Amino acid sequence: MSADRPAITILGVNGAFGARMARSFTDQHGPLRGVDLAARAAADVTLSEYVAGDLSAPDDAVRAAIGAAEWVLACMPEPVTEACVAELLDMLAPGAMLVAFLSVHGPFFERVRALGAESRVLGLNPLFAPSLDFAGQAVVAINGERVVHASAFLDRLRALGAHVEPMSAAQHDRHMAAVQVATHAAVLAFGHSLAALDYDVSTGLHASTPPHRTLLALLGRMASGSAAVYGEIQCTNPFAQEARAALSQSLAALATSAAQGERAFEDFFADAVRSIAPRRAHLAQQCAALFAAAPRTAAAPGHPAPDHPPAEQSPAETPSADRPKERTSHEP
């Protein structure tokens, strides 16, 4: 094994993030092995060796692929990683590192601590869809200061253009309650309200404001993903209920202030923007640039907007086989 060209094994290599890691680490490693359930590796993945195997019942070939690696990247569905962590640690070579790709880290690292393995496990949450590369994207790293190989691995991500933000497991989960749980809940609640308001999206795309179209675009991006991914975040983050309660209470406070009149609403508005005060001007500039680059609506009534595609089959109408439940994005 070499620190400059480490041997790497990717568990779940045929999944979206497993394949992303294989593509991103091309020509930056020693032997690159992959393990997954399918009989062969995905067509867009180039490996030194592929092993078909089940991590819940590892055979000798799976054990050998894990034991031969200096870096073992666990890109499986999160319940699999959590269930298999003790056995994975037993299969690691002495001095090797396990990198766990997870959206919630607190309960996982409680288990790692109970196993006495904090010096061997790096947690990672890439905050972007695996269809994108690392350039310009944020990645949260958990427990890196305790793991010998973590700095070399994270330096590889930085060399690919990623911004790496170190956090503790508890800091990560609480931060993600705002970044993911509250954000997704707000967008989904917005979409839910449209149905209650008998909203017509075709009319909305022609006669709406830039903020409204931006929220529609966010809702559309979520709709193109898997409900299981978003549900995993809403259901497993230990601070999720607190985040949703804060959102619900804020909507109630908004309704109360609107009922009480202009002065009360001004007070609510001031409270609502207080958290962004240090970066308010910067964020306003970002939004202006976003709106400037976004598609405009068509001016001619009765004609489809040239910026908008034709109506598509809704996710509810799409066969379930076309909507995989594996975690395909850490962006949400």
Residue frames as qw, qx, qy, qz and C-alpha x, y, z in Angstrom:
[[0.000, 0.888, 0.460, 0.000, 0.00, 0.00, 0.00],
 [0.434, 0.152, 0.020, 0.888, 1.19, 3.54, -0.76],
 [0.027, -0.627, -0.414, 0.659, 0.10, 6.85, 0.77],
 [0.100, 0.399, -0.331, -0.849, 0.46, 8.44, -2.68],
 [0.533, 0.089, -0.596, -0.594, -1.46, 5.72, -4.52],
 [0.427, -0.158, 0.746, -0.486, -3.57, 3.94, -1.92],
 [0.146, -0.172, -0.934, -0.278, -5.45, 0.75, -2.63],
 [0.409, 0.032, 0.216, -0.886, -9.17, 1.57, -2.56],
 [0.045, -0.282, -0.946, -0.154, -12.25, -0.63, -2.30],
 [0.353, -0.060, -0.004, -0.934, -15.67, 0.91, -2.93],
 [0.111, 0.273, 0.935, -0.198, -18.63, -0.88, -1.36],
 [0.330, 0.734, 0.497, -0.325, -21.79, -0.18, -3.35],
 [0.278, -0.325, 0.433, 0.794, -19.77, 0.77, -6.41],
 [0.118, 0.377, 0.741, 0.543, -22.77, 0.44, -8.76],
 [0.088, -0.809, -0.519, 0.261, -24.76, 2.98, -6.76],
 [0.280, 0.917, 0.135, 0.250, -24.79, 6.63, -7.69],
 [0.221, -0.920, 0.320, -0.050, -22.17, 7.79, -5.21],
 [0.793, -0.278, 0.482, 0.249, -20.08, 4.66, -5.45],
 [0.682, 0.506, 0.345, 0.399, -19.80, 5.20, -9.20],
 [0.080, 0.978, -0.038, 0.191, -19.07, 8.91, -8.64],
 [0.518, -0.740, 0.414, 0.115, -16.16, 8.04, -6.35],
 [0.805, 0.038, 0.482, 0.343, -14.81, 5.50, -8.84],
 [0.508, 0.739, 0.235, 0.376, -14.91, 8.08, -11.63],
 [0.126, -0.976, 0.118, -0.135, -13.46, 10.85, -9.46],
 [0.578, -0.647, 0.479, 0.134, -10.51, 8.76, -8.30],
 [0.879, 0.438, 0.105, 0.156, -9.50, 7.53, -11.76],
 [0.639, 0.525, -0.219, 0.517, -5.67, 7.58, -12.10],
 [0.157, -0.727, 0.349, -0.570, -5.30, 8.73, -8.47],
 [0.787, -0.396, 0.351, -0.318, -4.94, 5.40, -6.74],
 [0.130, -0.323, 0.929, 0.125, -3.37, 1.98, -6.63],
 [0.099, -0.229, -0.935, -0.252, -5.68, -0.99, -7.17],
 [0.423, -0.007, 0.143, -0.895, -9.32, 0.14, -7.31],
 [0.099, -0.176, -0.977, -0.063, -11.75, -2.60, -6.38],
 [0.469, -0.147, -0.017, -0.871, -15.52, -2.49, -6.25],
 [0.008, 0.157, 0.969, -0.190, -18.10, -4.61, -4.45],
 [0.499, 0.063, 0.045, -0.863, -21.84, -4.71, -5.16],
 [0.679, 0.092, 0.639, -0.349, -24.75, -7.11, -5.45],
 [0.729, 0.582, -0.070, -0.353, -24.98, -7.19, -9.25],
 [0.948, 0.069, 0.216, 0.223, -23.14, -9.77, -11.32],
 [0.637, 0.259, 0.122, 0.716, -20.94, -7.12, -12.95],
 [0.219, -0.438, -0.159, 0.857, -19.86, -3.52, -12.53],
 [0.366, 0.817, 0.295, -0.335, -21.82, -0.67, -14.11],
 [0.730, 0.523, 0.229, 0.376, -20.75, 0.21, -17.64],
 [0.190, 0.898, -0.089, 0.386, -19.38, 3.65, -16.70],
 [0.575, -0.744, 0.335, -0.064, -17.11, 2.34, -13.92],
 [0.696, 0.498, -0.492, 0.162, -13.52, 1.22, -14.52],
 [0.697, -0.627, 0.297, -0.178, -12.04, -1.00, -11.82],
 [0.088, 0.536, -0.840, -0.012, -8.99, -3.15, -11.22],
 [0.167, -0.095, -0.981, 0.038, -11.31, -5.83, -9.86],
 [0.557, -0.250, -0.051, -0.790, -15.05, -6.22, -9.34],
 [0.074, -0.013, -0.963, 0.259, -16.53, -8.56, -6.74],
 [0.555, -0.359, -0.384, -0.644, -20.19, -9.54, -6.72],
 [0.417, -0.128, -0.805, 0.403, -21.18, -10.04, -3.12],
 [0.433, -0.738, -0.363, -0.369, -23.51, -9.23, -0.25],
 [0.118, 0.518, -0.509, 0.677, -22.11, -7.21, 2.66],
 [0.680, -0.400, 0.230, -0.570, -24.73, -8.67, 4.97],
 [0.947, -0.138, 0.291, -0.001, -23.29, -12.15, 4.28],
 [0.231, 0.821, -0.481, -0.203, -19.74, -11.56, 3.01],
 [0.990, 0.095, 0.010, 0.108, -17.93, -14.44, 1.34],
 [0.733, -0.337, 0.177, 0.563, -14.17, -14.88, 1.05],
 [0.463, 0.441, 0.317, 0.701, -13.94, -12.71, -2.09],
 [0.162, -0.892, -0.198, -0.372, -15.69, -9.80, -0.40],
 [0.674, -0.708, 0.038, 0.209, -13.50, -10.15, 2.68],
 [0.720, -0.035, 0.247, 0.648, -10.38, -10.21, 0.52],
 [0.271, 0.671, 0.283, 0.630, -11.42, -7.08, -1.39],
 [0.362, -0.902, -0.080, -0.222, -11.98, -5.20, 1.87],
 [0.777, -0.540, 0.130, 0.297, -8.84, -6.54, 3.53],
 [0.700, 0.204, 0.243, 0.640, -6.67, -5.51, 0.56],
 [0.151, 0.814, 0.225, 0.514, -7.61, -1.82, 0.78],
 [0.343, -0.025, -0.375, 0.861, -6.09, 1.09, 2.61],
 [0.314, 0.107, 0.155, -0.931, -9.27, 3.13, 2.08],
 [0.032, 0.355, 0.926, 0.126, -12.65, 1.37, 2.16],
 [0.236, -0.003, -0.045, -0.971, -15.47, 3.63, 0.96],
 [0.140, 0.363, 0.899, -0.201, -18.91, 2.56, 2.21],
 [0.236, 0.114, -0.241, -0.935, -21.34, 3.97, -0.37],
 [0.151, -0.316, -0.926, -0.141, -24.18, 1.55, 0.35],
 [0.401, -0.668, -0.350, -0.520, -27.69, 2.50, 1.51],
 [0.123, -0.606, 0.474, -0.627, -27.35, 3.92, 5.01],
 [0.836, -0.347, 0.201, -0.375, -29.19, 1.12, 6.86],
 [0.946, 0.195, -0.203, 0.160, -26.76, -1.39, 5.33],
 [0.375, 0.569, -0.438, 0.586, -23.71, 0.61, 6.43],
 [0.423, -0.547, 0.374, -0.619, -25.11, 1.00, 9.93],
 [0.947, -0.177, 0.079, -0.257, -26.02, -2.68, 10.24],
 [0.926, 0.244, -0.151, 0.244, -22.67, -3.92, 8.90],
 [0.078, 0.895, -0.341, 0.278, -20.25, -1.51, 10.60],
 [0.651, -0.570, 0.494, -0.083, -18.95, -3.96, 13.21],
 [0.895, 0.121, 0.388, 0.185, -18.23, -6.65, 10.62],
 [0.527, 0.807, -0.039, 0.264, -16.73, -4.11, 8.21],
 [0.193, -0.863, 0.428, -0.187, -14.32, -2.97, 10.91],
 [0.804, -0.310, 0.507, 0.025, -13.34, -6.58, 11.57],
 [0.832, 0.406, 0.297, 0.232, -12.55, -7.05, 7.86],
 [0.213, 0.956, -0.191, 0.065, -10.35, -3.93, 7.57],
 [0.774, 0.244, -0.330, 0.483, -6.61, -4.37, 7.29],
 [0.538, -0.588, -0.246, 0.551, -4.54, -3.01, 10.21],
 [0.250, -0.384, 0.115, 0.881, -4.23, 0.76, 9.77],
 [0.081, 0.355, 0.659, 0.658, -6.90, 0.94, 7.07],
 [0.179, 0.191, 0.273, -0.926, -9.68, 3.54, 7.09],
 [0.146, 0.536, 0.822, 0.124, -13.43, 3.15, 6.61],
 [0.087, 0.072, -0.071, -0.991, -15.15, 6.14, 4.97],
 [0.135, 0.487, 0.851, -0.144, -18.90, 6.10, 5.65],
 [0.084, -0.183, -0.337, -0.920, -21.12, 8.14, 3.32],
 [0.159, -0.530, -0.803, 0.221, -24.14, 9.10, 5.45],
 [0.071, -0.639, -0.243, -0.726, -26.71, 11.88, 5.78],
 [0.600, -0.719, 0.054, -0.346, -27.07, 11.36, 9.56],
 [0.541, 0.445, -0.624, 0.346, -23.95, 10.69, 11.64],
 [0.371, -0.554, 0.456, -0.590, -24.80, 10.94, 15.34],
 [0.906, -0.186, 0.243, -0.293, -26.26, 7.46, 15.94],
 [0.876, 0.390, -0.239, 0.149, -23.66, 5.87, 13.63],
 [0.337, 0.586, -0.521, 0.522, -20.73, 7.38, 15.53],
 [0.623, -0.478, 0.392, -0.479, -22.26, 6.39, 18.86],
 [0.995, 0.049, 0.062, -0.062, -22.00, 2.83, 17.55],
 [0.663, 0.558, -0.336, 0.370, -18.44, 3.44, 16.31],
 [0.128, -0.657, 0.504, -0.545, -17.42, 4.78, 19.74],
 [0.840, -0.303, 0.291, -0.344, -19.01, 1.78, 21.44],
 [0.964, 0.231, -0.035, 0.127, -16.85, -0.43, 19.21],
 [0.558, -0.658, 0.250, 0.439, -13.72, 1.55, 20.13],
 [0.663, 0.262, 0.478, 0.513, -13.09, 2.38, 16.48],
 [0.120, 0.943, 0.154, -0.271, -13.12, 6.20, 16.28],
 [0.240, -0.672, 0.489, 0.502, -9.54, 6.23, 14.98],
 [0.364, -0.014, 0.836, 0.411, -10.55, 4.11, 11.96],
 [0.243, 0.636, 0.719, 0.141, -13.76, 5.74, 10.67],
 [0.041, -0.168, 0.112, 0.979, -14.22, 8.96, 8.69],
 [0.325, 0.631, 0.668, -0.224, -17.77, 10.19, 8.14],
 [0.133, -0.098, 0.410, 0.897, -18.64, 12.02, 4.94],
 [0.347, 0.673, 0.606, -0.244, -21.70, 13.85, 3.64],
 [0.237, 0.033, 0.439, 0.866, -21.28, 15.26, 0.11],
 [0.241, 0.578, 0.469, -0.623, -23.92, 17.99, -0.21],
 [0.363, 0.485, -0.377, -0.701, -24.58, 17.57, -3.93],
 [0.913, 0.244, 0.157, -0.286, -26.05, 15.13, -6.40],
 [0.662, -0.317, 0.587, 0.341, -23.66, 12.42, -7.63],
 [0.647, 0.637, 0.353, 0.229, -24.42, 13.37, -11.23],
 [0.114, 0.967, -0.183, 0.135, -22.16, 16.39, -10.53],
 [0.738, 0.201, -0.419, 0.490, -18.43, 16.30, -9.90],
 [0.560, -0.538, -0.396, 0.490, -16.72, 17.66, -6.79],
 [0.338, 0.198, 0.060, 0.918, -15.64, 21.01, -8.25],
 [0.182, -0.345, -0.020, -0.921, -17.19, 23.87, -6.30],
 [0.687, -0.433, -0.469, -0.348, -19.24, 21.55, -4.06],
 [0.340, -0.602, 0.496, -0.526, -19.42, 21.28, -0.27],
 [0.760, -0.052, -0.647, 0.031, -18.50, 18.13, 1.62],
 [0.513, -0.697, 0.287, -0.412, -18.89, 17.75, 5.38],
 [0.624, 0.249, -0.706, 0.224, -16.23, 15.59, 7.07],
 [0.691, -0.617, 0.074, -0.369, -16.86, 14.02, 10.48],
 [0.865, -0.443, 0.218, 0.085, -14.19, 12.70, 12.85],
 [0.726, 0.620, -0.171, 0.244, -11.35, 13.44, 10.43],
 [0.050, -0.815, 0.470, -0.335, -9.02, 14.74, 13.14],
 [0.704, -0.414, 0.537, -0.209, -8.93, 11.27, 14.76],
 [0.925, 0.254, 0.281, 0.020, -8.25, 9.19, 11.64],
 [0.535, -0.442, 0.432, 0.576, -4.71, 8.73, 10.31],
 [0.388, 0.169, 0.651, 0.630, -5.54, 8.56, 6.60],
 [0.180, 0.804, 0.537, -0.182, -8.32, 11.16, 6.67],
 [0.043, -0.791, 0.139, 0.594, -6.16, 14.15, 5.76],
 [0.198, -0.232, 0.745, 0.593, -4.79, 12.43, 2.65],
 [0.203, 0.483, 0.834, 0.174, -8.28, 11.39, 1.55],
 [0.069, 0.869, 0.377, -0.313, -9.76, 14.85, 2.16],
 [0.151, -0.614, 0.374, 0.678, -6.84, 16.46, 0.34],
 [0.244, 0.134, 0.823, 0.495, -7.83, 14.36, -2.71],
 [0.120, 0.750, 0.651, -0.010, -11.33, 15.84, -2.50],
 [0.088, -0.843, -0.019, 0.530, -9.92, 19.36, -2.20],
 [0.253, -0.325, 0.625, 0.663, -7.73, 18.71, -5.24],
 [0.182, 0.420, 0.816, 0.351, -10.94, 17.83, -7.12],
 [0.046, -0.391, -0.198, -0.898, -12.28, 21.28, -6.20],
 [0.508, -0.614, -0.592, -0.122, -14.42, 20.42, -3.18],
 [0.151, -0.602, 0.361, -0.696, -14.80, 22.62, -0.11],
 [0.626, -0.199, -0.737, 0.159, -14.38, 20.35, 2.92],
 [0.344, -0.623, 0.167, -0.683, -16.08, 21.51, 6.13],
 [0.392, 0.026, -0.862, 0.321, -15.08, 19.61, 9.30],
 [0.554, -0.454, 0.056, -0.696, -17.76, 19.04, 11.96],
 [0.231, -0.140, 0.899, -0.345, -18.49, 16.74, 14.86],
 [0.085, -0.300, -0.914, -0.259, -21.29, 14.22, 14.38],
 [0.048, -0.664, -0.630, 0.399, -23.65, 16.21, 16.62],
 [0.022, 0.556, -0.107, -0.824, -22.78, 19.51, 14.90],
 [0.045, 0.053, -0.766, -0.639, -23.40, 17.90, 11.52],
 [0.073, -0.460, -0.879, -0.097, -26.81, 16.51, 12.39],
 [0.035, -0.710, -0.431, 0.556, -28.00, 19.74, 13.99],
 [0.015, 0.464, -0.329, -0.823, -26.73, 21.81, 11.05],
 [0.064, -0.075, -0.845, -0.526, -28.39, 19.44, 8.57],
 [0.044, 0.579, 0.764, -0.281, -31.67, 19.85, 10.45],
 [0.140, 0.741, 0.091, -0.651, -31.65, 23.44, 9.16],
 [0.041, 0.464, -0.604, -0.647, -29.89, 22.87, 5.83],
 [0.177, -0.015, -0.900, -0.397, -31.83, 19.78, 4.76],
 [0.043, -0.438, -0.872, 0.213, -34.77, 18.99, 7.05],
 [0.110, 0.658, 0.345, -0.660, -36.20, 22.52, 7.33],
 [0.129, 0.418, -0.456, -0.775, -35.36, 23.40, 3.72],
 [0.132, -0.096, -0.911, -0.378, -36.97, 20.29, 2.26],
 [0.003, -0.521, -0.785, 0.336, -39.95, 20.63, 4.59],
 [0.136, 0.585, 0.098, -0.793, -40.51, 24.22, 3.46],
 [0.214, 0.274, -0.629, -0.696, -40.40, 23.28, -0.23],
 [0.145, -0.219, -0.954, -0.145, -42.62, 20.21, 0.23],
 [0.047, 0.564, 0.625, -0.538, -45.11, 22.21, 2.33],
 [0.196, 0.475, -0.204, -0.833, -45.18, 24.82, -0.44],
 [0.233, 0.075, -0.823, -0.512, -45.95, 22.07, -2.97],
 [0.080, -0.373, -0.904, 0.192, -48.61, 20.59, -0.69],
 [0.127, 0.554, 0.353, -0.743, -50.28, 24.00, -0.37],
 [0.198, 0.267, -0.504, -0.797, -50.46, 24.35, -4.17],
 [0.194, -0.222, -0.924, -0.245, -52.71, 21.29, -4.35],
 [0.073, -0.550, -0.694, 0.459, -54.97, 22.74, -1.66],
 [0.097, 0.575, 0.029, -0.812, -55.16, 26.02, -3.61],
 [0.695, 0.551, 0.460, -0.033, -56.25, 24.28, -6.85],
 [0.102, -0.747, 0.379, 0.537, -53.10, 25.56, -8.52],
 [0.839, 0.514, 0.174, 0.047, -52.43, 25.12, -12.25],
 [0.620, -0.450, 0.300, 0.569, -48.72, 24.85, -12.96],
 [0.492, 0.407, 0.464, 0.614, -49.00, 25.79, -16.65],
 [0.040, -0.922, -0.242, -0.300, -50.66, 29.07, -15.72],
 [0.580, -0.772, 0.060, 0.251, -48.16, 29.53, -12.92],
 [0.677, -0.114, 0.337, 0.644, -45.21, 29.25, -15.26],
 [0.299, 0.574, 0.401, 0.649, -46.70, 31.95, -17.50],
 [0.205, -0.778, -0.085, -0.588, -47.92, 34.34, -14.82],
 [0.785, -0.537, -0.223, 0.213, -45.68, 34.32, -11.77],
 [0.126, -0.945, 0.299, -0.036, -42.80, 36.04, -10.01],
 [0.494, 0.541, -0.659, 0.170, -39.14, 34.97, -10.04],
 [0.271, -0.360, 0.762, -0.466, -39.33, 33.79, -6.38],
 [0.823, 0.101, 0.325, -0.455, -42.35, 31.64, -7.20],
 [0.814, 0.482, -0.303, -0.113, -40.67, 30.10, -10.24],
 [0.189, 0.561, -0.748, 0.298, -37.57, 29.42, -8.17],
 [0.529, -0.189, 0.676, -0.478, -39.62, 27.53, -5.59],
 [0.883, 0.316, 0.068, -0.341, -41.33, 25.62, -8.39],
 [0.591, 0.584, -0.555, 0.049, -37.91, 24.69, -9.77],
 [0.129, -0.427, 0.797, -0.407, -36.80, 23.46, -6.34],
 [0.741, 0.042, 0.476, -0.472, -39.98, 21.42, -6.04],
 [0.822, 0.484, -0.195, -0.227, -39.41, 20.02, -9.53],
 [0.329, 0.565, -0.736, 0.177, -35.87, 18.98, -8.64],
 [0.392, -0.237, 0.764, -0.455, -37.10, 17.20, -5.53],
 [0.824, 0.247, 0.235, -0.453, -39.86, 15.52, -7.53],
 [0.693, 0.547, -0.454, -0.119, -37.24, 14.13, -9.92],
 [0.079, 0.453, -0.833, 0.308, -35.54, 12.36, -7.02],
 [0.513, -0.202, -0.834, -0.024, -36.58, 9.56, -4.71],
 [0.535, -0.670, -0.073, -0.509, -39.10, 10.08, -1.92],
 [0.896, -0.306, -0.254, 0.198, -37.12, 7.50, 0.06],
 [0.554, 0.235, -0.216, 0.769, -34.04, 9.75, 0.08],
 [0.151, -0.517, 0.067, -0.840, -35.97, 12.76, 1.38],
 [0.774, -0.494, -0.216, -0.333, -37.93, 10.60, 3.80],
 [0.814, -0.066, -0.374, 0.439, -34.70, 9.17, 5.19],
 [0.263, 0.304, -0.242, 0.883, -33.55, 12.67, 6.09],
 [0.445, -0.483, -0.052, -0.753, -36.91, 13.65, 7.59],
 [0.870, -0.353, -0.248, -0.238, -37.25, 10.43, 9.58],
 [0.875, -0.086, -0.299, 0.370, -33.72, 9.73, 10.82],
 [0.269, 0.495, -0.281, 0.777, -32.14, 13.06, 11.74],
 [0.395, -0.399, -0.707, 0.430, -32.39, 13.30, 15.54],
 [0.044, -0.366, -0.220, 0.903, -33.15, 17.03, 15.28],
 [0.011, -0.265, -0.683, -0.681, -35.74, 16.70, 12.49],
 [0.228, -0.694, -0.683, -0.015, -38.81, 17.05, 14.69],
 [0.295, -0.641, -0.189, 0.683, -37.37, 20.19, 16.27],
 [0.151, -0.145, 0.428, 0.879, -36.71, 21.66, 12.81],
 [0.121, -0.440, -0.732, -0.507, -40.23, 20.94, 11.56],
 [0.290, -0.721, -0.563, 0.281, -41.71, 22.33, 14.78],
 [0.244, -0.479, 0.028, 0.843, -39.73, 25.55, 14.31],
 [0.014, 0.091, 0.597, 0.797, -41.04, 25.80, 10.74],
 [0.228, -0.584, -0.752, -0.204, -44.63, 25.14, 11.83],
 [0.313, -0.689, -0.394, 0.521, -44.37, 27.68, 14.66],
 [0.195, -0.281, 0.237, 0.909, -42.94, 30.25, 12.26],
 [0.095, -0.331, -0.682, -0.645, -45.89, 29.81, 9.88],
 [0.313, -0.695, -0.641, 0.091, -48.27, 30.22, 12.82],
 [0.309, -0.571, -0.142, 0.747, -46.43, 33.39, 13.89],
 [0.098, 0.009, 0.479, 0.872, -46.66, 34.69, 10.32],
 [0.197, -0.543, -0.722, -0.382, -50.41, 34.10, 10.27],
 [0.356, -0.706, -0.479, 0.382, -50.82, 35.84, 13.63],
 [0.270, -0.402, 0.080, 0.871, -48.76, 38.85, 12.56],
 [0.007, 0.204, 0.598, 0.775, -50.69, 39.19, 9.29],
 [0.274, -0.653, -0.691, -0.147, -53.98, 39.12, 11.20],
 [0.389, -0.672, -0.334, 0.534, -52.76, 41.79, 13.62],
 [0.245, 0.958, 0.117, -0.089, -51.76, 44.27, 10.95],
 [0.587, 0.729, -0.206, 0.285, -48.82, 46.01, 9.36],
 [0.173, -0.786, 0.501, -0.318, -46.80, 46.80, 12.49],
 [0.809, -0.295, 0.490, -0.137, -46.96, 43.22, 13.76],
 [0.897, 0.403, 0.119, 0.134, -45.97, 41.93, 10.32],
 [0.319, 0.834, -0.348, 0.285, -42.98, 44.30, 10.22],
 [0.472, -0.624, 0.575, -0.240, -41.82, 42.87, 13.55],
 [0.919, 0.033, 0.393, -0.024, -42.21, 39.31, 12.21],
 [0.705, 0.684, -0.070, 0.174, -40.33, 40.26, 9.02],
 [0.011, 0.830, -0.492, 0.261, -37.44, 41.68, 11.05],
 [0.690, -0.391, 0.587, -0.162, -37.24, 38.47, 13.08],
 [0.917, 0.314, 0.243, -0.026, -37.38, 36.35, 9.92],
 [0.646, 0.690, -0.162, 0.281, -34.32, 37.97, 8.31],
 [0.383, -0.855, 0.334, -0.103, -32.24, 38.42, 11.47],
 [0.866, -0.258, 0.387, 0.183, -30.32, 35.15, 11.09],
 [0.738, 0.402, 0.265, 0.472, -28.87, 36.20, 7.71],
 [0.053, -0.989, -0.052, 0.128, -28.00, 39.77, 8.76],
 [0.456, -0.626, 0.428, 0.465, -24.18, 39.34, 8.52],
 [0.332, -0.078, 0.735, 0.587, -24.43, 38.15, 4.89],
 [0.418, 0.647, 0.528, -0.357, -27.66, 39.80, 3.78],
 [0.291, 0.772, -0.240, -0.512, -26.15, 41.97, 1.02],
 [0.058, -0.376, 0.869, 0.317, -24.13, 39.06, -0.37],
 [0.334, 0.272, 0.900, -0.076, -27.18, 36.79, -0.40],
 [0.405, 0.736, 0.284, -0.461, -29.28, 39.46, -2.11],
 [0.195, 0.666, -0.533, -0.483, -26.64, 39.74, -4.84],
 [0.187, -0.114, 0.964, 0.152, -26.63, 35.96, -5.26],
 [0.404, 0.510, 0.715, -0.257, -30.39, 35.95, -5.65],
 [0.342, 0.773, -0.059, -0.531, -30.26, 38.77, -8.20],
 [0.075, 0.485, -0.778, -0.393, -27.75, 36.76, -10.24],
 [0.287, 0.143, 0.946, -0.047, -29.94, 33.66, -9.94],
 [0.423, 0.669, 0.470, -0.391, -33.01, 35.53, -11.16],
 [0.240, 0.731, -0.345, -0.537, -31.03, 37.11, -14.01],
 [0.029, 0.332, -0.895, -0.296, -29.94, 33.67, -15.22],
 [0.407, 0.234, 0.842, -0.268, -33.31, 31.98, -14.72],
 [0.119, 0.348, 0.736, 0.568, -35.76, 31.41, -17.61],
 [0.251, 0.125, 0.157, -0.947, -38.38, 34.11, -18.11],
 [0.477, 0.428, 0.723, -0.259, -42.06, 33.54, -18.73],
 [0.260, 0.315, 0.626, 0.665, -43.64, 33.93, -22.17],
 [0.131, 0.227, 0.167, -0.951, -45.45, 37.19, -22.80],
 [0.432, 0.001, -0.516, -0.740, -47.93, 35.90, -25.36],
 [0.588, -0.051, 0.594, -0.546, -51.07, 34.46, -23.72],
 [0.873, 0.299, 0.157, -0.353, -52.31, 31.13, -25.01],
 [0.725, 0.542, -0.419, 0.077, -48.89, 30.01, -26.22],
 [0.884, -0.359, -0.139, 0.264, -46.42, 27.79, -24.39],
 [0.207, -0.917, 0.302, 0.156, -43.44, 29.57, -22.90],
 [0.718, 0.562, -0.406, 0.062, -40.32, 28.80, -24.97],
 [0.020, 0.584, -0.711, 0.391, -38.32, 28.34, -21.78],
 [0.620, -0.187, 0.603, -0.466, -40.64, 25.63, -20.47],
 [0.054, 0.115, -0.947, -0.295, -40.76, 22.01, -21.64],
 [0.591, -0.238, -0.475, -0.606, -44.04, 20.25, -22.40],
 [0.709, -0.425, 0.295, -0.480, -46.01, 18.62, -19.63],
 [0.293, 0.348, -0.889, 0.048, -44.46, 15.42, -18.35],
 [0.722, -0.328, -0.595, -0.126, -45.72, 12.29, -16.67],
 [0.402, -0.752, 0.270, -0.448, -46.00, 13.01, -12.96],
 [0.072, 0.413, -0.868, 0.265, -43.86, 11.07, -10.48],
 [0.596, -0.017, 0.601, -0.533, -47.04, 9.55, -9.06],
 [0.843, 0.409, 0.029, -0.349, -47.76, 8.08, -12.49],
 [0.367, 0.627, -0.686, -0.043, -44.23, 6.80, -13.03],
 [0.913, -0.123, -0.386, -0.053, -43.81, 3.05, -12.47],
 [0.607, -0.760, 0.229, -0.027, -42.12, 2.37, -9.14],
 [0.902, 0.005, 0.193, 0.387, -39.43, 0.34, -10.90],
 [0.481, 0.639, 0.051, 0.598, -38.19, 3.59, -12.42],
 [0.227, -0.831, 0.180, -0.475, -37.83, 5.23, -9.03],
 [0.697, 0.064, -0.625, 0.344, -35.04, 3.46, -7.17],
 [0.566, -0.795, -0.163, -0.144, -35.11, 3.66, -3.40],
 [0.765, -0.135, -0.151, 0.612, -31.36, 3.61, -2.95],
 [0.191, -0.855, -0.049, 0.479, -29.73, 6.82, -1.81],
 [0.671, 0.479, 0.296, 0.483, -28.78, 8.51, -5.07],
 [0.209, 0.720, -0.009, 0.662, -28.02, 11.98, -3.77],
 [0.490, -0.410, -0.468, 0.610, -26.50, 13.62, -0.75],
 [0.116, 0.287, 0.148, 0.939, -27.50, 16.98, -2.10],
 [0.325, -0.652, -0.564, -0.387, -31.10, 17.13, -0.78]]
